[in-house]
Amino acid sequence: MSGGPMVGVVLVSHSKEVAASVAALAVGLAGGGATAPVAAAGGTPDGGLGTSAELIAAAAREVDRGAGVALLVDLGSAVLTVKAMIAEGDELPEAARLVDAPFVEGAVAAVVSASAGADLAAVAAAAGEAYGYRKE
């Protein structure tokens, strides 16, 4: 899909380095061609461990291309922060969605499907299916 709206992906982690590394991995595995916009929102504004609504909102605005924003989170307060932001409804793009998926595998699936032009529901479904990836 080139030129049209594309689902953006935000990866929210308690660690800036983890979020950035998972974003790089997902983009790298998405292959060539048009890649969905991806942003990492990790840690706190001062570089510490934690989550920041300010960083999450900025990342969501950065990747919003009019087709929705999928937010994948690592754990705990990241989940709570994104849920609160969606409930408040004024910090995130209108079509922002918290995606229930494993962080690494889900991120790869989300970026690959978004890059292929999938809509937000399909991106969320692809990421969620990563729960079923067997490693044995």
C-alpha positions in Angstrom: 0.0 0.0 0.0 1.6 3.2 -1.0 0.4 6.8 -0.4 -2.8 5.9 1.4 -3.7 5.9 5.1 -1.8 3.3 7.0 -2.2 2.0 10.6 0.5 3.3 12.9 2.0 1.2 15.7 3.2 2.5 19.1 5.3 0.2 21.3 5.1 1.2 25.0 7.6 -0.3 27.4 8.9 0.6 30.8 12.3 0.8 29.2 13.3 3.3 26.4 15.9 0.7 25.1 13.4 -2.2 25.0 10.8 -0.1 23.2 13.4 1.1 20.6 14.9 -2.4 20.1 11.5 -4.1 19.6 10.5 -1.3 17.2 13.8 -1.8 15.2 13.2 -5.6 15.2 9.6 -5.3 14.0 10.5 -2.9 11.2 13.5 -5.0 10.2 11.4 -8.2 10.0 8.6 -6.4 8.0 10.8 -6.6 4.9 11.2 -4.2 2.1 8.7 -1.8 0.6 6.5 0.5 2.4 6.7 0.1 6.2 4.0 1.2 8.6 4.9 4.1 10.8 6.3 2.8 14.1 7.3 4.7 17.2 8.7 3.6 20.5 7.4 5.2 23.8 9.6 3.8 26.5 10.6 4.9 29.9 10.1 8.3 31.4 11.0 11.7 30.0 14.1 11.8 32.1 15.3 8.4 30.8 14.3 6.4 33.8 12.2 3.2 34.0 8.4 3.7 33.9 5.7 4.9 31.6 4.9 8.4 30.4 1.5 9.5 29.0 3.4 12.5 27.5 5.7 10.2 25.5 2.9 7.8 24.5 0.8 10.7 23.2 3.7 12.1 21.2 4.5 8.7 19.7 0.8 8.2 18.8 0.6 11.6 17.1 3.9 10.8 15.2 2.5 7.6 13.7 -1.1 8.7 13.0 -1.7 8.5 9.3 -5.5 8.4 9.5 -6.1 4.7 9.6 -5.8 4.3 13.4 -3.0 3.6 15.9 -2.3 0.3 17.5 -0.7 0.5 20.9 1.1 -2.5 22.2 2.4 -2.5 25.8 4.7 -4.6 27.8 3.1 -4.9 31.3 1.6 -3.4 34.4 1.5 0.4 34.5 1.9 0.6 30.7 -1.4 -1.2 30.3 -3.1 1.1 32.9 -1.6 4.2 31.4 -2.8 3.5 27.9 -6.3 2.4 29.2 -6.6 5.7 31.1 -5.5 7.7 28.1 -8.1 5.9 25.9 -10.8 6.5 28.5 -10.0 10.2 28.8 -10.1 10.5 25.0 -8.2 13.7 24.5 -4.5 12.7 24.4 -4.6 10.0 21.7 -5.9 10.0 18.1 -9.6 9.1 17.9 -8.9 5.7 16.4 -6.3 4.6 18.9 -6.6 1.0 20.2 -4.9 -0.9 23.0 -4.0 -4.3 21.5 -3.9 -7.4 23.7 -0.8 -9.2 22.4 2.6 -10.4 23.5 5.0 -7.5 23.2 7.7 -8.8 20.9 5.8 -11.3 18.7 2.7 -9.0 18.6 4.8 -6.0 17.6 6.3 -7.9 14.6 2.8 -9.2 13.6 1.3 -5.7 13.9 4.0 -4.0 11.9 4.0 -6.7 9.2 0.2 -6.6 8.8 0.0 -2.8 9.0 2.8 -2.5 6.3 0.7 -4.8 4.1 -2.2 -2.3 4.3 -4.4 -4.1 6.9 -7.0 -2.0 8.7 -6.8 -1.5 12.5 -9.0 -4.5 13.4 -6.9 -6.8 11.2 -3.7 -5.4 12.7 -5.0 -6.0 16.2 -6.1 -9.5 15.3 -2.8 -10.4 13.8 -1.0 -9.2 16.8 -3.3 -11.0 19.2 -2.8 -14.3 17.2 0.8 -14.1 18.3 -0.4 -15.6 21.7 -0.8 -18.9 19.8 2.8 -19.0 18.4 4.3 -22.2 19.7 8.0 -22.5 20.4 8.2 -26.2 20.9 
